[in-house]
């Protein structure tokens, strides 16, 4: 799908990858951007930057874990811009917890990391199908293909995010709907910085390059244009995934060694 002239909704758009994607699609010629975030002032700021780039922009406070708020967000974009061509469903949370994760941790992770993508599809897909074209990008993390040492809810729900993206592509790909699963490793965002000193943060920083949000955002725009499903800003993730699929014992052994070095084993 060509971003030029498209209308784009970005959740988690006030900071990090989401903010960078909003700026990147604006530079790529999108006609309009809705920036959604729990942090409304941050969303306002990114929307202002998009307007400075000549793009029609709207900011909205949204809790993507609440279906009614996601539905209202898409309706607001439809009302303001006439249609929604692309949804970048980017908001996500980590817990840094293992078996000590509370039911509340699991519930919130499920709602933000998985159901938010479902809500977005339920709200935006009917209009896309009517027009015969549309695109979704789900931020799934490399943890959704591999795992996240030190964070069980994050690992499990990010796998769920990849699974839903696959299902969406299989079910609607032949009806003009493009789906991408964004699976980076380390990215210099608040999600990583907020875990400073934690096991997940140590593992991520020790696993390879930590990219800027802008580097990831540029990859997202290229992937939308190319129609790619797997969006891998860290290309080595593909190698890890091949090893996991073909030599699972070797891969698990390597991951156990990483976990042990990080102090994440019992």
C-alpha positions in Angstrom: 0.0 0.0 0.0 1.2 3.5 -0.8 1.4 5.8 2.2 1.1 8.8 0.0 -2.4 10.2 0.3 -3.4 7.6 3.0 -5.2 8.3 6.2 -3.4 6.7 9.2 -4.3 5.9 12.8 -1.4 5.3 15.2 -2.1 4.1 18.7 0.6 4.6 21.4 1.4 7.5 19.2 2.5 10.0 21.8 6.0 8.6 22.4 8.5 6.1 21.1 7.8 4.0 18.1 4.3 5.3 17.7 5.4 9.0 17.6 8.2 8.2 15.2 5.7 6.3 12.9 3.3 9.3 12.9 6.1 11.6 11.9 7.4 9.1 9.3 4.1 8.6 7.6 3.6 12.4 7.5 7.0 12.8 5.8 6.1 10.0 3.4 3.0 12.0 2.2 0.1 10.7 4.2 -2.9 13.0 3.9 -4.0 12.7 7.5 -2.9 11.1 10.9 -4.8 10.5 14.0 -2.4 10.2 17.0 -3.9 8.2 19.9 -2.4 7.8 23.3 -3.3 7.6 27.0 -1.0 10.7 27.3 -3.1 13.2 25.5 -0.6 16.1 25.8 2.0 13.9 24.1 -0.4 13.0 21.4 -1.3 16.7 20.9 2.4 17.4 20.5 3.0 14.8 17.9 -0.2 15.9 16.0 1.2 19.4 16.0 4.4 18.1 14.4 2.5 16.3 11.8 0.6 19.5 10.9 3.9 21.3 10.6 4.7 18.8 7.9 1.6 19.7 6.0 -0.6 16.8 7.2 -4.1 17.0 8.6 -3.8 15.7 12.1 -6.0 14.9 15.1 -5.0 13.8 18.7 -7.2 11.7 20.9 -6.8 10.2 24.4 -7.5 6.4 24.0 -7.2 3.4 26.3 -6.8 0.8 23.6 -7.7 -2.0 26.1 -11.3 -0.6 26.1 -13.2 -1.6 22.9 -15.6 1.3 23.1 -12.7 3.8 23.1 -11.1 2.1 20.1 -14.4 2.1 18.2 -14.8 5.8 19.0 -11.3 6.5 17.9 -11.9 5.0 14.5 -15.2 6.8 14.2 -13.5 10.1 14.9 -10.9 9.4 12.2 -13.7 8.5 9.8 -15.6 11.7 10.6 -12.5 13.9 10.4 -10.8 12.4 7.4 -13.5 10.5 5.5 -11.9 7.0 5.9 -9.2 5.0 7.6 -6.7 3.4 5.3 -4.0 2.3 7.7 -4.1 1.4 11.4 -0.7 1.1 13.2 -1.8 -0.7 16.4 1.3 0.1 18.4 0.5 0.5 22.1 1.9 -2.2 24.4 3.0 -2.8 28.0 5.5 -5.0 29.8 5.4 -6.3 33.4 8.9 -7.6 34.2 7.1 -10.5 36.0 7.2 -14.3 35.8 5.2 -16.6 37.9 4.8 -13.7 40.4 2.7 -11.9 37.9 -0.7 -11.1 39.4 -4.1 -11.8 37.7 -4.3 -8.0 37.1 -0.9 -8.1 35.3 -2.1 -10.9 33.0 -5.4 -9.2 32.4 -3.9 -5.8 31.5 -1.3 -7.4 29.3 -4.0 -9.4 27.5 -6.1 -6.3 26.9 -3.3 -4.0 25.7 -1.0 -6.5 23.9 -3.7 -8.6 22.2 -7.2 -7.4 22.5 -6.3 -3.9 21.4 -5.4 -5.3 18.0 -8.7 -7.2 17.9 -10.7 -4.0 18.8 -8.9 -2.0 16.1 -9.7 -4.6 13.4 -13.3 -4.9 14.5 -13.7 -1.1 14.2 -11.7 -0.4 11.0 -12.1 -3.5 9.0 -15.7 -3.1 7.8 -14.9 0.2 6.0 -11.7 -1.2 4.5 -13.5 -4.2 3.2 -16.2 -2.0 1.7 -13.5 -0.1 -0.2 -11.5 -3.2 -1.0 -8.3 -1.9 0.5 -6.6 -1.3 3.9 -3.7 -2.1 6.1 -2.9 -3.0 9.7 0.5 -3.0 11.4 0.6 -4.7 14.8 3.6 -4.0 17.0 4.3 -7.6 18.3 8.0 -7.5 19.3 10.6 -10.1 18.6 9.3 -11.6 21.9 6.2 -12.6 19.9 8.3 -14.8 17.7 10.9 -15.8 20.2 10.4 -15.1 23.9 11.2 -12.4 26.5 13.4 -13.6 29.4 12.0 -12.3 32.6 8.5 -11.3 31.5 6.0 -14.1 31.1 2.9 -12.0 30.4 4.7 -10.0 27.8 6.0 -13.2 26.1 2.7 -14.9 26.0 0.6 -12.0 24.9 3.1 -10.9 22.2 2.9 -14.4 20.8 -0.9 -13.9 20.8 -0.4 -10.6 18.9 1.6 -12.4 16.2 -1.1 -15.2 16.0 -3.9 -12.7 15.5 -2.0 -10.8 12.8 -1.4 -14.1 11.0 -5.1 -15.0 11.3 -6.2 -11.6 10.1 -3.9 -11.9 7.0 -5.1 -15.4 6.2 -8.7 -14.5 6.6 -8.8 -11.2 4.7 -5.6 -11.0 2.7 -7.4 -12.0 -0.5 -9.9 -9.2 0.1 -7.4 -6.3 -0.2 -6.4 -6.2 3.5 -2.7 -6.0 4.2 -1.3 -7.0 7.6 2.2 -6.5 9.0 3.6 -7.8 12.3 6.3 -5.5 13.6 8.9 -7.5 15.6 11.9 -5.5 16.7 14.3 -6.4 19.5 15.8 -3.5 21.4 14.4 0.0 20.7 15.3 3.0 22.8 11.8 3.7 24.2 10.2 4.4 27.5 9.1 0.7 27.7 12.8 -0.2 27.7 14.0 2.7 29.9 11.3 2.1 32.5 12.7 -1.3 33.1 16.2 0.0 33.8 18.2 -2.6 35.6 15.5 -5.3 35.2 16.2 -8.7 33.7 14.3 -8.0 30.5 16.2 -4.7 30.0 19.5 -6.4 30.6 18.7 -9.1 28.2 17.5 -6.8 25.5 20.5 -4.5 25.7 22.8 -7.5 25.7 21.2 -9.1 22.6 22.3 -6.7 19.9 21.8 -3.2 18.6 19.3 -1.0 20.3 17.7 1.0 17.5 16.1 4.4 17.6 12.3 4.7 17.2 13.0 6.6 14.0 14.9 3.7 12.5 12.0 1.3 13.3 9.4 3.8 11.9 11.2 4.1 8.6 11.2 0.3 8.3 7.5 0.3 9.0 6.8 2.7 6.2 8.9 0.7 3.8 7.2 -2.5 4.8 3.7 -1.0 4.2 4.8 0.0 0.8 6.3 -3.4 0.1 3.4 -5.4 1.5 5.6 -7.3 3.9 4.0 -9.4 6.7 7.1 -9.8 9.0 8.7 -6.4 9.7 12.1 -7.2 11.2 14.2 -4.0 11.9 16.7 -6.4 13.5 17.3 -8.9 10.6 19.0 -11.4 12.9 15.6 -12.2 14.4 14.9 -14.2 11.3 18.0 -16.3 12.0 16.9 -16.9 15.6 13.5 -17.9 14.4 14.9 -20.4 11.9 17.0 -22.0 14.7 14.0 -22.1 17.0 11.9 -23.9 14.3 14.5 -26.3 13.1 16.6 -26.9 16.3 14.3 -26.1 19.2 16.5 -27.9 21.9 19.6 -25.9 20.8 17.6 -22.7 20.8 16.1 -23.4 24.2 19.5 -24.2 25.6 20.9 -20.9 24.3 17.9 -19.0 25.9 18.5 -20.8 29.2 22.1 -19.7 29.2 21.0 -16.1 28.6 18.4 -16.4 31.4 21.0 -17.8 33.8 23.5 -15.0 33.0 20.8 -12.4 33.7 19.8 -14.1 36.9 16.3 -15.0 35.7 16.4 -18.7 36.6 15.1 -20.2 39.8 
